[in-house]
């Protein structure tokens, strides 16, 4: 995990500026692709959190944490068998 953050300049990677990474979607939408069984899964050493917008910034470098965002979502870190 430390290596991944160091490689990203000390922070989580930014969200791509495309339709798949809209800020108005929920974490379950993110995990459809980035959950352990998705087509582009997170690395096995990803922090145990599923509140994506609390760490991943938009293309302008801004965070968009949401009050009450879940830290565990079905298909997310708790279900990842690689841990």
Secondary structure, DSSP 8 states (H G I E B T S, - for coil): -HHHHHHTTSS-----SSGGG-TTS-HHHHHHHHSTTSTT---TTS-S---GGGT---TTS-----TT--S--TTSGGG-TT-
